[in-house]
Amino acid sequence: MKVAVVYTSPYPKKTGASGADRRIRDYVRGLKSAGADVTMFIPQYQRASSYEDAPEDFQIRYIGNKLGAKVKVLNRFLFWTSLIKLCEKEGYTHLFLYNTTYESAYFAKRARKRGLKVIVEICDLHSGVTGNWSLKEHLAIKNDENLPKEADLVVTISDFLKDRIEGFAPHVPIVKYPIFVDSDLFDSEEILKNKLPSKEGLGLSEDDFLIAYVGGLWHHEGVKYLVESFNKIQLEFPNAKLLIAGKYTKSPLHDDVEGMVEELGIKDKVILPGWVDTNTVKKIFSAADLLVVSQTDHDFSKAGLPTKLAEYSASGKAILVTKVGDVPYYFEDGVNSVMCEPSDSNSMKNAIQRVITDVSLKEQIAKNSRKLAETKFDYRVNGERLKKELKTL
């Protein structure tokens, strides 16, 4: 088995990358750890924007030409043409397409005619979350509709997307893979060994109960309800503190966290560090007593599964989740999480209260969440599974 993985964006830094960037990296690392011969291919025109300083444990190759921004379509054509020729010449057996663009369906069809098994990953919903219905977004939607028809296998992340893809390509097999994580990266024992600061590093005392959220602040992320529930909790539990890390944006599509905190008069109880890199994220996880995912019952939430959930789990901390999409498929209330209803600050407040008042529940959830990361979310586990899947094609 020789697998060519296609990533059409600039290669990101290992730290600070988006969930989508980390996912493709872990796909490749997972296949390699499972013993597959795997290489990532990136268009030559993306090389100047790629981060190349940190070596990977897998091969990255830039192919095609860079003819300038004004001939973007030709750049893409040359990349795909070069890729298919190279795969034929060097004996690649599988072509894994990730983060692909509108022309991908045509070249996937050509690749299959030349004997390559084509695997397509679709793990996002392109339906105008930005409110800006651009040509690029329209083409992304069309690509999601057309590309699965030209695949030997479609990989997705949720039942919501699986059902959607089946409507476009009813005869193509579809498998579901969860969010990925490197369990070693967020290992609580490793964090302790490296002496990452706990509460003291955030200006808190060890008696403070820290509730933390790290991620996006789009409306569908539901952070508004977390702030509302915390405002109720802090009246009953004065030692409760809240940390929300992310890019604070004042726009109609985002929750104005800073404005809400100011309006509620709880600035002295809330820590707002802004956007943070991976190392700072680990420090926050180290300090937190409860990590929260507060998603609403929005189509975007049902379509995806937050990468931070896998990272929360790997850190071995208590987790609070809303009952949205595929979340209940992996998380069970009182076992590896506490669960609450989406868009319901009272339900969330009650869930937080359970963890604050029941130390044994908090410890049990933390222990079991770590097991979940190791058995379901770890990139090595999923790499083994994917390799077996590819062998059946």
Salt bridges, closest charged atoms under 4 A:
ASP26 OD1 - ARG29 NH1 3.19
GLU52 OE2 - ARG47 NE 3.15
GLU56 OE1 - LYS14 NZ 3.94
GLU56 OE2 - ARG25 NE 2.77
GLU88 OE1 - ARG114 NE 3.60
GLU90 OE1 - ARG61 NH1 2.88
GLU103 OE1 - ARG76 NH1 3.62
GLU121 OE2 - ARG23 NE 2.70
ASP144 OD2 - HIS126 ND1 2.65
GLU145 OE1 - LYS142 NZ 3.58
ASP152 OD1 - ARG112 NH2 3.13
ASP159 OD1 - LYS176 NZ 2.98
GLU166 OE2 - LYS162 NZ 3.13
ASP182 OD2 - ARG29 NH2 3.13
ASP182 OD1 - ARG380 NH2 3.76
ASP184 OD2 - ARG380 NH1 2.95
ASP187 OD2 - ARG370 NH2 3.47
GLU190 OE1 - LYS193 NZ 3.29
ASP208 OD1 - LYS241 NZ 3.29
GLU221 OE2 - HIS220 NE2 3.82
GLU221 OE1 - LYS308 NZ 3.71
GLU236 OE2 - LYS349 NZ 2.66
ASP255 OD1 - HIS219 ND1 2.83
GLU258 OE1 - LYS250 NZ 3.61
GLU262 OE1 - LYS267 NZ 3.41
ASP289 OD2 - LYS199 NZ 2.99
ASP289 OD1 - LYS362 NZ 2.73
ASP299 OD1 - LYS302 NZ 3.46
GLU311 OE2 - ARG22 NH2 3.15
ASP326 OD2 - LYS176 NZ 2.86
ASP333 OD1 - ARG354 NH1 3.03
GLU341 OE2 - LYS323 NZ 3.18
GLU374 OE2 - ARG370 NE 3.00
ASP378 OD2 - ARG380 NE 2.86
